Amino acid sequence: MKTSFLNFQLLVLLLAYGINQAQVSPTDSITNLDEVILLENLIQKKASGITPSSEIGIAELEQFGPADFASGLNQVSGVYLLSGALNTNRITIRGVGARTPFSTDKLRIYFNGIPITNGTGVSTIEAFDFENLGNIEVVKGPKGVTLGTNLGGAIVLSTRPPQVGKTFLSNRFTVGSFNQVKNNVSFRHSERNFNISLSYNHFSTDGFRQNNSFDRDGVLLTSAIRISPKSKLDLLVNHIDYNAGIPSSLNETDFRENPRLAAANWLAARGFEDNRYTLTGLSHTYDFSPNFQNTTSVFYTYLDRYEPRPFNILDEYTSGFGIRSIFKGTLGPGEFSFGTELYKDEYHWSTFRNQFRDNDGNGSLQGERLSRNKEFRDLWNVFGQYVLPLGERFTLQAGLAWNQTQFDFRDLFNQGEANTSAERGFDSIFLPSFGARYTLNKGMLFAHVARGFSNPGLEETLTPDGVINPEIAQENGTSYEIGGRFSFFDNRLCITSVLYRMNIEDLLVSRRTAEDQFIGINAGETRHQGWELDVRYRFKLAQNFWAAPYLSYTLNDHSFVEFVDGDDDFSGNALTGVPKNRIQSGVLLGNDKGFRFAFNHQYVDDIPLNDASTLQSESFNVFRCNVRYAFDVLPNLNAGLNLGVNNVFDTNYAQSVLINAVGFGGNAPRFFYPGEGRNWYAGLRLQYDL
């Protein structure tokens, strides 16, 4: 894709020139606009009704490096992204998903309203360039009836909003430590009834550790056209092609003495993953009346992955499609929403012997086939919600969701009695939700009760022998929360405080039986409870200078209520993989001339590494700073400079951990994914208004 970069830029310039020429026509009403209309404040929250959510905007995201999505998301209390590498990320919300080994599951993620979560609940956030994002919305827990009712909740990613009356070409170029190079070139045009955004991005780095390189190219196209006063079409196309080395986790000795090492077996095999991911979606919105609207989206996803590991080589691809339709309107004194989301995918995977030991030190070499499988996965959600105001201050909300999930596994390798093909369908599950809100003069109080579920992942549905596990069941639980949002001093001080408790039954546990084998069991019950506090304040320092400090604090009191695994009874122990205390804080300084300075701090408490609570990671503090300056070069040319330092004091810390790690072949268990040492980045942004 790199060879097409100049062609892509030429295409963008030609498209920009064509639209610019069209704008000079005297019949074009856009040229008569007296001002630019920003639509950012018109973006609707995806959490419908009175369901509370947390949002991160452009200003919060730009306090960090253009590839540092983890720090941006970790500003939200209750949410913790553990990043083992750019291609190994795990998002947990209120402790849900903390036991997943290498990926994000047990929550649903949407991109511009299109689901990106596959049939087993796994989401690949590495498939997006975060410089294209304009907003992140997080719904914690299963109370988002229209967003999947997963136990972890939902995350909605949205691209930067259109600016009516503007056409521009922009380029963001960044270099940094470890030979990091990042470039994002975008063309955007927006008018009242049509907008289009086209961007190309490239990112490459050698990485902090051995065998840690990352090379990604991607194209993102979004467009919207109003067909009539009542009808609108939205288009989304996102394609990413990336290759990433896998350094894997380290044992404690290597982590402390030389965190830049890769695990020896992964280094010898030169393990990596080569991925091509495509997401396409088409959404149609129709206003039947001022009080009744429908949005229907059809979408298709394709992921092709090749991953040589020390124990075998995995060759897989997933093809998925679905439809999501939501109706919204008013009925009597209240508002309603109802709809459905149907997702079907087809997962193909094969494993091959890795003969890297016989390859003269040249890394992985594909050998004989070991397995060939196919799995069909169907997920169907139906949901409805009604919001009823009772007086001027009090509002009630009731919702109900229904889920049906089925897996159909085909063994295409073994024959006769050795063939392990089987089907696994889960019982239909009904998931009610209730909420209440009371409006105050300076804020509001809210309370919610909701039931949610989580599907087992692939490793949990199959035994180590590749046989469908007939005993595995979905996790399910009930969440209770009460909280408030308050604003003071003309909204310059905003405080959100939430207490919650969630009891999860049929806890899914991935038991590791070999280096490349897991088995899933329903091991008992967990209790997730805690306190979340978010404080934002903005005040003037001088005539044209302001400061905006913030604090996000999370208290996790998560434990196993009942957890018996074979002869081991872990009941009463702390939930593995979750820090008890976590703080994200910082301050943003700025003036009206385009200057910004951000200083951020992250504290993470020690994390239980095994179910027996006999091993913990060490707590750590990490600091980051960033300075930006935007200015006009010419009347139509705007520029911006960006300089930042991560891990200012060069702390050796675990940015992610692998729980219940087991040492094989006499080797020490590898629990730790080191965070990057002190590193810097610098960038230049140019935007030319056409």
ChimeraX attribute file (.defattr): number of C-alpha atoms within 10 A of each C-alpha:
attribute: neighborCount
match mode: 1-to-1
recipient: residues
	/A:1	12
	/A:2	12
	/A:3	7
	/A:4	9
	/A:5	15
	/A:6	10
	/A:7	11
	/A:8	18
	/A:9	17
	/A:10	12
	/A:11	13
	/A:12	20
	/A:13	14
	/A:14	12
	/A:15	15
	/A:16	20
	/A:17	13
	/A:18	11
	/A:19	14
	/A:20	16
	/A:21	11
	/A:22	13
	/A:23	17
	/A:24	12
	/A:25	11
	/A:26	10
	/A:27	10
	/A:28	10
	/A:29	13
	/A:30	17
	/A:31	13
	/A:32	10
	/A:33	10
	/A:34	8
	/A:35	9
	/A:36	10
	/A:37	14
	/A:38	13
	/A:39	12
	/A:40	14
	/A:41	7
	/A:42	8
	/A:43	10
	/A:44	8
	/A:45	14
	/A:46	21
	/A:47	21
	/A:48	20
	/A:49	24
	/A:50	18
	/A:51	21
	/A:52	21
	/A:53	17
	/A:54	17
	/A:55	16
	/A:56	17
	/A:57	16
	/A:58	16
	/A:59	12
	/A:60	17
	/A:61	23
	/A:62	20
	/A:63	26
	/A:64	26
	/A:65	26
	/A:66	23
	/A:67	15
	/A:68	17
	/A:69	20
	/A:70	19
	/A:71	23
	/A:72	23
	/A:73	20
	/A:74	19
	/A:75	26
	/A:76	24
	/A:77	26
	/A:78	24
	/A:79	21
	/A:80	24
	/A:81	20
	/A:82	25
	/A:83	24
	/A:84	25
	/A:85	25
	/A:86	19
	/A:87	22
	/A:88	20
	/A:89	21
	/A:90	26
	/A:91	26
	/A:92	25
	/A:93	24
	/A:94	29
	/A:95	27
	/A:96	27
	/A:97	22
	/A:98	26
	/A:99	21
	/A:100	21
	/A:101	18
	/A:102	17
	/A:103	20
	/A:104	24
	/A:105	29
	/A:106	29
	/A:107	30
	/A:108	24
	/A:109	28
	/A:110	19
	/A:111	21
	/A:112	20
	/A:113	18
	/A:114	24
	/A:115	26
	/A:116	23
	/A:117	21
	/A:118	25
	/A:119	26
	/A:120	22
	/A:121	20
	/A:122	22
	/A:123	23
	/A:124	19
	/A:125	21
	/A:126	16
	/A:127	23
	/A:128	21
	/A:129	24
	/A:130	18
	/A:131	20
	/A:132	20
	/A:133	18
	/A:134	19
	/A:135	21
	/A:136	20
	/A:137	22
	/A:138	23
	/A:139	24
	/A:140	27
	/A:141	29
	/A:142	31
	/A:143	35
	/A:144	29
	/A:145	32
	/A:146	26
	/A:147	26
	/A:148	28
	/A:149	32
	/A:150	28
	/A:151	33
	/A:152	27
	/A:153	26
	/A:154	28
	/A:155	24
	/A:156	23
	/A:157	23
	/A:158	19
	/A:159	18
	/A:160	16
	/A:161	18
	/A:162	23
	/A:163	18
	/A:164	20
	/A:165	21
	/A:166	18
	/A:167	22
	/A:168	18
	/A:169	22
	/A:170	18
	/A:171	18
	/A:172	21
	/A:173	20
	/A:174	21
	/A:175	19
	/A:176	18
	/A:177	17
	/A:178	17
	/A:179	13
	/A:180	18
	/A:181	19
	/A:182	21
	/A:183	21
	/A:184	22
	/A:185	22
	/A:186	22
	/A:187	23
	/A:188	24
	/A:189	24
	/A:190	21
	/A:191	17
	/A:192	14
	/A:193	13
	/A:194	17
	/A:195	22
	/A:196	18
	/A:197	23
	/A:198	18
	/A:199	23
	/A:200	23
	/A:201	24
	/A:202	22
	/A:203	21
	/A:204	20
	/A:205	19
	/A:206	18
	/A:207	21
	/A:208	22
	/A:209	23
	/A:210	20
	/A:211	24
	/A:212	25
	/A:213	22
	/A:214	21
	/A:215	18
	/A:216	24
	/A:217	24
	/A:218	23
	/A:219	22
	/A:220	22
	/A:221	18
	/A:222	20
	/A:223	19
	/A:224	20
	/A:225	18
	/A:226	16
	/A:227	13
	/A:228	10
	/A:229	9
	/A:230	13
	/A:231	16
	/A:232	18
	/A:233	19
	/A:234	19
	/A:235	18
	/A:236	20
	/A:237	18
	/A:238	20
	/A:239	20
	/A:240	23
	/A:241	19
	/A:242	21
	/A:243	20
	/A:244	25
	/A:245	27
	/A:246	29
	/A:247	27
	/A:248	27
	/A:249	26
	/A:250	26
	/A:251	18
	/A:252	15
	/A:253	11
	/A:254	17
	/A:255	21
	/A:256	15
	/A:257	10
	/A:258	13
	/A:259	25
	/A:260	21
	/A:261	20
	/A:262	24
	/A:263	19
	/A:264	14
	/A:265	16
	/A:266	23
	/A:267	22
	/A:268	18
	/A:269	25
	/A:270	23
	/A:271	23
	/A:272	25
	/A:273	19
	/A:274	17
	/A:275	19
	/A:276	19
	/A:277	21
	/A:278	19
	/A:279	22
	/A:280	19
	/A:281	23
	/A:282	19
	/A:283	21
	/A:284	19
	/A:285	19
	/A:286	18
	/A:287	17
	/A:288	12
	/A:289	9
	/A:290	9
	/A:291	11
	/A:292	16
	/A:293	18
	/A:294	18
	/A:295	19
	/A:296	18
	/A:297	21
	/A:298	18
	/A:299	21
	/A:300	21
	/A:301	22
	/A:302	19
	/A:303	20
	/A:304	16
	/A:305	18
	/A:306	19
	/A:307	21
	/A:308	27
	/A:309	24
	/A:310	23
	/A:311	18
	/A:312	23
	/A:313	25
	/A:314	20
	/A:315	18
	/A:316	19
	/A:317	18
	/A:318	20
	/A:319	17
	/A:320	21
	/A:321	19
	/A:322	20
	/A:323	20
	/A:324	21
	/A:325	18
	/A:326	19
	/A:327	18
	/A:328	20
	/A:329	18
	/A:330	16
	/A:331	13
	/A:332	7
	/A:333	9
	/A:334	16
	/A:335	19
	/A:336	21
	/A:337	22
	/A:338	20
	/A:339	19
	/A:340	20
	/A:341	22
	/A:342	17
	/A:343	22
	/A:344	19
	/A:345	22
	/A:346	20
	/A:347	19
	/A:348	19
	/A:349	16
	/A:350	19
	/A:351	22
	/A:352	20
	/A:353	20
	/A:354	23
	/A:355	18
	/A:356	24
	/A:357	15
	/A:358	11
	/A:359	12
	/A:360	7
	/A:361	11
	/A:362	12
	/A:363	19
	/A:364	26
	/A:365	17
	/A:366	15
	/A:367	14
	/A:368	10
	/A:369	14
	/A:370	14
	/A:371	16
	/A:372	17
	/A:373	19
	/A:374	19
	/A:375	20
	/A:376	19
	/A:377	22
	/A:378	21
	/A:379	20
	/A:380	20
	/A:381	22
	/A:382	21
	/A:383	23
	/A:384	21
	/A:385	23
	/A:386	22
	/A:387	23
	/A:388	20
	/A:389	16
	/A:390	12
	/A:391	7
	/A:392	8
	/A:393	12
	/A:394	16
	/A:395	19
	/A:396	20
	/A:397	21
	/A:398	20
	/A:399	23
	/A:400	21
	/A:401	25
	/A:402	18
	/A:403	21
	/A:404	16
	/A:405	21
	/A:406	20
	/A:407	22
	/A:408	16
	/A:409	24
	/A:410	20
	/A:411	18
	/A:412	15
	/A:413	14
	/A:414	15
	/A:415	10
	/A:416	6
	/A:417	6
	/A:418	10
	/A:419	14
	/A:420	19
	/A:421	18
	/A:422	15
	/A:423	15
	/A:424	18
	/A:425	14
	/A:426	14
	/A:427	12
	/A:428	12
	/A:429	16
	/A:430	16
	/A:431	23
	/A:432	22
	/A:433	23
	/A:434	21
	/A:435	23
	/A:436	20
	/A:437	22
	/A:438	17
	/A:439	15
	/A:440	13
	/A:441	9
	/A:442	13
	/A:443	16
	/A:444	17
	/A:445	18
	/A:446	21
	/A:447	20
	/A:448	23
	/A:449	21
	/A:450	25
	/A:451	26
	/A:452	28
	/A:453	25
	/A:454	26
	/A:455	26
	/A:456	26
	/A:457	19
	/A:458	18
	/A:459	18
	/A:460	23
	/A:461	26
	/A:462	21
	/A:463	18
	/A:464	18
	/A:465	10
	/A:466	18
	/A:467	17
	/A:468	23
	/A:469	19
	/A:470	13
	/A:471	10
	/A:472	21
	/A:473	23
	/A:474	19
	/A:475	21
	/A:476	21
	/A:477	24
	/A:478	21
	/A:479	23
	/A:480	20
	/A:481	20
	/A:482	18
	/A:483	19
	/A:484	19
	/A:485	19
	/A:486	17
	/A:487	18
	/A:488	13
	/A:489	11
	/A:490	8
	/A:491	14
	/A:492	12
	/A:493	17
	/A:494	19
	/A:495	19
	/A:496	20
	/A:497	18
	/A:498	20
	/A:499	16
	/A:500	20
	/A:501	20
	/A:502	25
	/A:503	20
	/A:504	25
	/A:505	21
	/A:506	19
	/A:507	24
	/A:508	26
	/A:509	19
	/A:510	22
	/A:511	16
	/A:512	17
	/A:513	12
	/A:514	13
	/A:515	13
	/A:516	11
	/A:517	15
	/A:518	20
	/A:519	21
	/A:520	24
	/A:521	21
	/A:522	21
	/A:523	20
	/A:524	20
	/A:525	22
	/A:526	24
	/A:527	22
	/A:528	21
	/A:529	20
	/A:530	21
	/A:531	21
	/A:532	21
	/A:533	19
	/A:534	22
	/A:535	18
	/A:536	19
	/A:537	18
	/A:538	18
	/A:539	14
	/A:540	13
	/A:541	12
	/A:542	9
	/A:543	8
	/A:544	10
	/A:545	15
	/A:546	16
	/A:547	19
	/A:548	17
	/A:549	18
	/A:550	20
	/A:551	20
	/A:552	23
	/A:553	21
	/A:554	24
	/A:555	19
	/A:556	22
	/A:557	19
	/A:558	25
	/A:559	22
	/A:560	24
	/A:561	19
	/A:562	19
	/A:563	22
	/A:564	14
	/A:565	16
	/A:566	7
	/A:567	6
	/A:568	10
	/A:569	14
	/A:570	20
	/A:571	19
	/A:572	16
	/A:573	20
	/A:574	25
	/A:575	30
	/A:576	24
	/A:577	28
	/A:578	26
	/A:579	23
	/A:580	19
	/A:581	18
	/A:582	24
	/A:583	21
	/A:584	24
	/A:585	19
	/A:586	21
	/A:587	19
	/A:588	21
	/A:589	19
	/A:590	20
	/A:591	17
	/A:592	10
	/A:593	11
	/A:594	12
	/A:595	16
	/A:596	22
	/A:597	19
	/A:598	22
	/A:599	19
	/A:600	23
	/A:601	18
	/A:602	19
	/A:603	16
	/A:604	23
	/A:605	17
	/A:606	19
	/A:607	24
	/A:608	24
	/A:609	23
	/A:610	19
	/A:611	21
	/A:612	17
	/A:613	15
	/A:614	9
	/A:615	16
	/A:616	18
	/A:617	20
	/A:618	12
	/A:619	15
	/A:620	16
	/A:621	16
	/A:622	20
	/A:623	20
	/A:624	23
	/A:625	22
	/A:626	22
	/A:627	21
	/A:628	20
	/A:629	18
	/A:630	17
	/A:631	14
	/A:632	13
	/A:633	13
	/A:634	9
	/A:635	8
	/A:636	11
	/A:637	16
	/A:638	16
	/A:639	18
	/A:640	18
	/A:641	18
	/A:642	23
	/A:643	20
	/A:644	22
	/A:645	21
	/A:646	21
	/A:647	22
	/A:648	16
	/A:649	13
	/A:650	14
	/A:651	15
	/A:652	20
	/A:653	23
	/A:654	27
	/A:655	18
	/A:656	24
	/A:657	27
	/A:658	24
	/A:659	22
	/A:660	22
	/A:661	20
	/A:662	17
	/A:663	14
	/A:664	11
	/A:665	7
	/A:666	7
	/A:667	9
	/A:668	14
	/A:669	16
	/A:670	23
	/A:671	26
	/A:672	26
	/A:673	25
	/A:674	27
	/A:675	23
	/A:676	21
	/A:677	19
	/A:678	18
	/A:679	16
	/A:680	20
	/A:681	20
	/A:682	20
	/A:683	20
	/A:684	18
	/A:685	19
	/A:686	19
	/A:687	20
	/A:688	17
	/A:689	16
	/A:690	17
